[in-house]
Amino acid sequence: MDSDFNSVRFALPLLAAAQAQKEITHNEALALIDGIIHPVIESDSESAPPVDAVAGQAWLVGPGASGEWAGQDGRIALMTGGGWRFVTPVEGMQAWLSGARAVFSASTWSAPPVYAAPDGGAVVDAEARNALSTLASALAMAGLIIAN
């Protein structure tokens, strides 16, 4: 489809003046939106579509994709009632991945840092600084603060 008929960020199909069967374009856009708003990623290491996929599930397509995923490396594969849909992640996109929120930035998905609670010991100051640094990183990833 011509780029004039797709949205800028996610290439969602747009309606055209005097377009016949507008409901098809509209429904396609809704199916994609349904999959990219708060997506829950089942796995980020699969290169072939699972045989037991259910509508509403999503995967990050791994390298060397095959089958219906061929040529879709690095994209999000969404299983819909009408089959597979693919979305290219954009800067700042968020998804639930491996039990945590991940953010797409600089062509990669990053999960928040793992928080290690301070645990006694002789060097309490170093442990406290590490815990606060980890907390600050998590708050920055959540967009609650801007870390330096």
SERO-4910 file (N, C-alpha, C, O; in steps of 0.05 Angstrom, whole numbers):
BEGIN
 pado doro    nc1    nc2    nc3   cac1   cac2   cac3    cc1    cc2    cc3    oc1    oc2    oc3
  Met    A     17    -24      0      0      0      0     18     25      0     39     25     13
  Asp    A     10     45    -14     24     71    -16     28     83     12      9     81     29
  Ser    A     51     94     18     57    106     44     38    129     51     35    135     74
  Asp    A     26    141     30      6    162     36    -19    151     49    -35    166     60
  Phe    A    -23    125     48    -46    113     59    -40     96     84    -55     78     90
  Asn    A    -17    102     97     -9     89    122     -1    109    143      9    131    136
  Ser    A     -7    103    168      1    122    189     32    122    192     45    104    183
  Val    A     42    143    203     71    148    204     85    128    222    105    117    213
  Arg    A     76    124    246     92    108    266     89     78    261    109     64    260
  Phe    A     65     68    259     61     39    258     51     29    230     44      6    228
  Ala    A     50     47    211     41     40    183     13     27    184      8      9    169
  Leu    A     -4     38    201    -32     29    201    -46     38    176    -41     61    167
  Pro    A    -63     22    164    -77     30    140    -96     53    146   -111     52    165
  Leu    A    -96     73    128   -114     96    131   -135     94    109   -132     82     88
  Leu    A   -158    106    115   -180    107     96   -174    128     74   -161    148     80
  Ala    A   -182    122     50   -179    141     28   -206    152     20   -226    138     23
  Ala    A   -206    176      9   -231    188     -1   -243    170    -23   -228    160    -40
  Ala    A   -268    166    -22   -282    150    -42   -274    121    -43   -278    107    -63
  Gln    A   -261    111    -22   -252     84    -21   -276     65    -18   -293     70     -1
  Ala    A   -276     44    -33   -297     23    -31   -289      5     -8   -266      1     -2
  Gln    A   -309     -7      5   -305    -26     27   -286    -15     49   -266    -29     56
  Lys    A   -292      8     58   -275     21     79   -273      4    104   -254      6    119
  Glu    A   -294    -13    109   -293    -29    133   -270    -49    134   -260    -56    155
  Ile    A   -260    -57    111   -237    -75    110   -212    -61    120   -198    -72    136
  Thr    A   -207    -37    110   -184    -21    119   -187    -14    148   -167    -16    163
  His    A   -211     -6    156   -215      1    184   -211    -23    203   -197    -20    223
  Asn    A   -222    -46    196   -218    -70    212   -189    -79    213   -180    -88    234
  Glu    A   -174    -76    192   -146    -83    192   -131    -65    211   -114    -75    227
  Ala    A   -136    -39    211   -124    -20    230   -131    -28    258   -113    -27    276
  Leu    A   -156    -34    264   -164    -42    291   -150    -67    300   -142    -70    323
  Ala    A   -147    -87    282   -134   -112    290   -105   -106    298    -95   -118    317
  Leu    A    -91    -89    283    -64    -82    290    -62    -66    316    -45    -71    332
  Ile    A    -80    -47    319    -80    -31    344    -85    -49    368    -72    -46    388
  Asp    A   -104    -68    365   -110    -86    387    -85   -102    396    -82   -108    419
  Gly    A    -67   -108    377    -43   -123    383    -20   -106    394     -3   -117    407
  Ile    A    -19    -81    387      4    -65    395     -1    -47    420     18    -35    430
  Ile    A    -26    -45    429    -30    -30    453    -27    -50    476    -43    -68    479
  His    A     -7    -45    492      0    -63    515      4    -92    507     -9   -110    518
  Pro    A     21    -97    488     25   -125    479     39   -142    501     56   -132    516
  Val    A     31   -167    502     44   -187    520     58   -206    501     45   -221    486
  Ile    A     85   -206    503    101   -223    485    104   -251    497    114   -253    520
  Glu    A     97   -271    483     99   -298    492    128   -307    494    136   -321    512
  Ser    A    144   -300    473    172   -308    472    187   -289    454    175   -278    435
  Asp    A    212   -285    459    229   -268    442    251   -284    428    270   -272    418
  Ser    A    247   -310    427    269   -327    416    259   -346    395    274   -364    386
  Glu    A    234   -344    386    223   -362    366    229   -352    338    227   -328    333
  Ser    A    235   -370    320    239   -363    292    219   -376    273    219   -371    249
  Ala    A    201   -392    285    180   -405    269    154   -402    284    154   -403    309
  Pro    A    132   -397    270    107   -393    284     98   -418    299    101   -441    290
  Pro    A     88   -414    324     79   -437    339     53   -449    327     37   -434    316
  Val    A     50   -475    329     27   -488    318      2   -484    335    -21   -487    325
  Asp    A      6   -477    360    -17   -474    378    -24   -445    385    -35   -439    406
  Ala    A    -17   -426    367    -22   -398    372    -51   -392    374    -68   -404    359
  Val    A    -58   -374    392    -86   -366    396    -88   -336    390    -70   -321    396
  Ala    A   -111   -328    379   -115   -300    373   -110   -283    398   -120   -290    419
  Gly    A    -95   -262    394    -89   -244    417    -61   -248    427    -51   -231    442
  Gln    A    -47   -269    419    -20   -274    428      0   -260    409     -6   -255    386
  Ala    A     24   -254    420     45   -241    405     72   -252    411     77   -262    433
  Trp    A     89   -251    391    117   -261    393    136   -240    381    128   -226    362
  Leu    A    160   -239    390    181   -225    376    194   -245    358    204   -265    367
  Val    A    194   -239    332    205   -258    313    236   -258    314    248   -237    311
  Gly    A    247   -281    319    276   -284    321    290   -285    294    276   -286    273
  Pro    A    316   -285    294    331   -285    269    327   -311    253    323   -333    265
  Gly    A    329   -309    227    326   -333    210    298   -344    210    294   -368    208
  Ala    A    278   -326    211    250   -335    212    242   -352    188    252   -348    166
  Ser    A    224   -371    194    216   -389    173    185   -392    173    171   -380    190
  Gly    A    175   -406    153    147   -410    151    132   -384    145    142   -367    130
  Glu    A    110   -380    158     94   -356    154    108   -331    166    100   -309    160
  Trp    A    129   -335    181    145   -313    193    169   -306    176    183   -287    182
  Ala    A    174   -320    154    197   -315    137    199   -286    129    179   -274    120
  Gly    A    222   -274    132    226   -246    125    216   -226    145    216   -202    140
  Gln    A    207   -235    168    196   -217    189    214   -215    213    205   -206    234
  Asp    A    240   -221    211    259   -220    233    257   -193    248    257   -172    235
  Gly    A    256   -194    275    256   -170    291    229   -156    294    226   -137    309
  Arg    A    209   -166    279    183   -154    281    166   -168    302    173   -189    311
  Ile    A    144   -156    309    125   -168    328    104   -183    311     92   -172    294
  Ala    A    101   -209    317     82   -226    303     57   -227    320     58   -236    343
  Leu    A     34   -218    310      9   -218    324     -9   -239    312    -14   -238    288
  Met    A    -19   -257    328    -39   -276    318    -66   -263    322    -74   -256    344
  Thr    A    -81   -261    300   -108   -249    300   -128   -269    289   -120   -291    280
  Gly    A   -153   -263    291   -173   -281    280   -170   -285    251   -179   -305    240
  Gly    A   -157   -267    237   -152   -269    208   -125   -279    201   -117   -278    177
  Gly    A   -109   -288    220    -82   -299    215    -61   -280    226    -66   -263    243
  Trp    A    -36   -283    216    -14   -268    226    -13   -240    216    -18   -235    192
  Arg    A     -7   -221    234     -2   -193    227     25   -187    238     33   -198    259
  Phe    A     40   -169    225     67   -162    234     70   -132    237     60   -116    221
  Val    A     83   -124    259     87    -96    265    117    -92    271    129   -107    286
  Thr    A    128    -71    259    155    -64    265    155    -46    290    142    -26    291
  Pro    A    170    -55    311    171    -38    336    184    -11    330    202     -9    314
  Val    A    174      9    345    184     36    341    197     45    368    190     35    389
  Glu    A    214     65    366    227     76    389    207     83    411    188     98    407
  Gly    A    212     73    436    195     79    458    172     60    462    158     62    483
  Met    A    168     42    444    146     23    447    151      5    471    173     -1    478
  Gln    A    129     -2    485    131    -18    509    116    -44    505     95    -44    491
  Ala    A    125    -65    518    112    -91    517    118   -106    543    138   -100    556
  Trp    A    101   -125    550    105   -142    573    121   -166    562    111   -181    545
  Leu    A    145   -170    572    163   -190    562    177   -204    586    190   -191    602
  Ser    A    175   -230    587    188   -246    608    180   -236    636    198   -234    654
  Gly    A    155   -230    640    146   -222    667    153   -193    675    150   -186    698
  Ala    A    162   -177    656    169   -149    662    163   -131    638    161   -141    615
  Arg    A    161   -106    643    156    -87    622    183    -82    607    203    -77    620
  Ala    A    183    -84    581    207    -79    565    201    -55    547    179    -49    540
  Val    A    223    -40    541    221    -16    524    239    -21    500    261    -30    502
  Phe    A    228    -13    476    244    -15    452    259     11    448    247     32    445
  Ser    A    285      9    447    302     32    443    328     24    430    340      3    437
  Ala    A    337     40    411    362     35    397    362      7    385    382     -7    387
  Ser    A    340     -1    373    337    -26    358    338    -51    376    344    -73    366
  Thr    A    333    -48    402    333    -71    420    312    -68    441    304    -46    448
  Trp    A    303    -90    452    284    -90    475    300    -92    500    317   -110    503
  Ser    A    294    -75    520    308    -75    545    288    -77    568    268    -62    569
  Ala    A    293    -95    586    277    -98    610    289    -82    632    312    -75    631
  Pro    A    273    -74    652    284    -59    675    306    -76    688    306   -100    687
  Pro    A    325    -62    701    346    -77    715    334    -93    738    314    -85    750
  Val    A    347   -115    745    339   -131    767    347   -117    793    370   -110    796
  Tyr    A    328   -114    811    333   -100    836    344   -121    856    331   -141    862
  Ala    A    368   -115    867    380   -132    887    378   -117    914    392    -97    917
  Ala    A    362   -127    932    359   -114    958    385   -115    973    399   -135    972
  Pro    A    392    -93    987    416    -93   1004    415   -117   1024    394   -124   1034
  Asp    A    438   -128   1029    439   -152   1045    462   -151   1065    483   -163   1060
  Gly    A    459   -136   1086    480   -135   1107    508   -132   1096    512   -123   1074
  Gly    A    527   -141   1111    555   -141   1102    571   -117   1112    559   -100   1126
  Ala    A    596   -116   1106    614    -96   1117    613    -70   1100    620    -49   1110
  Val    A    603    -71   1076    605    -48   1058    576    -39   1053    567    -39   1030
  Val    A    562    -30   1073    535    -22   1071    532      2   1052    512      2   1036
  Asp    A    550     21   1052    548     44   1034    548     35   1005    531     46    989
  Ala    A    565     17    997    566      8    969    540     -6    962    530     -3    940
  Glu    A    529    -22    980    504    -37    975    481    -17    972    464    -20    955
  Ala    A    480      3    989    459     23    988    460     39    962    440     44    950
  Arg    A    484     47    954    487     61    928    478     44    905    465     54    887
  Asn    A    485     18    905    477      0    884    446     -3    883    434     -2    862
  Ala    A    434     -6    907    405     -9    908    391     17    898    372     15    883
  Leu    A    401     40    906    389     65    897    393     69    867    376     80    853
  Ser    A    416     62    857    422     64    828    403     46    812    392     55    791
  Thr    A    399     22    821    380      4    808    352     15    809    338     13    788
  Leu    A    344     25    831    317     37    834    314     61    815    293     64    802
  Ala    A    334     78    814    333    101    797    331     93    767    317    105    752
  Ser    A    346     72    760    344     62    732    316     52    726    305     57    704
  Ala    A    304     37    745    277     27    740    257     50    738    239     49    721
  Leu    A    259     70    755    242     93    754    245    108    727    226    119    716
  Ala    A    270    110    718    275    124    692    262    108    669    251    120    651
  Met    A    265     82    670    253     65    648    222     68    648    209     65    627
  Ala    A    211     72    672    182     75    674    173    103    666    149    109    665
  Gly    A    193    121    661    186    148    653    179    166    676    167    187    671
  Leu    A    184    157    700    177    173    723    198    193    731    192    214    743
  Ile    A    223    188    723    245    207    728    263    208    704    262    190    687
  Ile    A    280    228    702    300    229    681    327    225    695    336    242    711
  Ala    A    340    203    689    366    197    702    389    210    687    388    213    663
  Asn    A    409    219    702    433    231    690    454    210    685    475    216    675
***
